[in-house]
Amino acid sequence: MAEAYWLEEQAPPIRSPRHEGRVDVAIVGGGVTGCACARVLAEAGLRVRVHEARAIATGASGRNGGFALRGGAARYVVSRESYGADVTQALWRWTEDALDRMERLAGDALRRTGSLRLAADPEERDEIREDYEALRADGFDCEWRDDLPPPLTVRFHGSVFHPRDGSIQPARFTRSLAVAASEAGAELREHDRVASLEELDADRVVIATDGYGRGLLAELDETIWPARGQVIVSAPIKEELFAFPHYARQGFDYWQQLPDGRVLLGGFRDYSILDELTDDETTTPVIQEALERFLAELIGYEPTIEHRWAGIFGLTQDLVPLVGPVPGHDGVWIAAGYSGHGNVMGFGCGELVASAILGRTDPLLELFRPARFA
């Protein structure tokens, strides 16, 4: 039961080449970021080696809620106030483009269902209404919805529908990226834990571990904080209740119904928030019980729970990823710190750091620069 639902699906065979000796780039982490990065670099002709401590996609890329959302972790209005309207618009358009590229690569792993952001109380209603109006003013697709269907009517106070978002089978998608990277010439070493960057025989190193990389660089341990997200999945239910991913309470609660009828629910990290600042994947009774109670309220009865698990993601102080060269460490790069938005951000940042290594510039690299925390 502790295994993630996404990881039950059989992984495709990966016939990766074996590079002898030094490579151009070593990537630490075989999740969505590492595989996206490896694919771009290998297709450009570089010798690339990916080091994954377990198996491809078995970290956060196979242990999350399966949401594929535009934007970042910060509210749209807060982001505009913090970084400026132009930068925030560019960030959202960049994530839209990343989602479009994912759709072309993902096959049936990604469904563009849209997503629904719900207000759990009147204060949150005011906040998401403010975001909705700012998004509309800046030309982004979204719809205000007051007329909520049961069982949402009583509990929630309005919502914003984002039609371009989606639902993803994250392990399947990441594994497909790994296959594409290996076919382009990248070497993928599974069950190959990196204890120190010094052991890597490469001209450049990319840290692509999000919240799992503690101990690799002391500076990053102070900048990216691991956080645990817990999830449950029911047995299939007969009712078709949720046609797209839902999330509420500033994203602390999130759920969706899968194509086979199961309901996946995650969140409630704030019920024990200090305990959840950890890289331990163990589930805990206080949050698991809160998830079960809420799921019963959502669907009207207590379903059978068939899966429960925890995954680790990386939080940054400003809720913006780190992408680029690590100050004070020649040849070391990073793409991590997605603050719970790793499916789209992780893919996009993997491609972005690869492009930066290849000498291509992008205005978002200034926003994402690791040196801002130096």
Secondary structure, DSSP 8 states (H G I E B T S, - for coil): --S-GGGGS-----------S-EEEEEE--SHHHHHHHHHHHHTT--EEEE-SSSTT-SGGGSS--EE-SS-SS-HHHHHHHH-HHHHHHHHHHHHHHHHHHHHHHGGGEE---EEEE-SSHHHHHHHHHHHHHHHHTT---EEE----TTTTTT---EEEETT-EEE-HHHHHHHHHHHHHHTT-EEESS---S-GGG--EEEEEE--GGG-TTS-HHHHHHSEEEEEEEEEE---SS---SS-EEETTTTEEEEE-TTS-EEEEE-GGGGTTTTSSS-----HHHHHHHHHHHHHHHSS---EEEEEEEEEEE-TTS--EEEE-TTSTTEEEEE--TT-HHHHHHHHHHHHHHHHTT---THHHHH-GGGG-
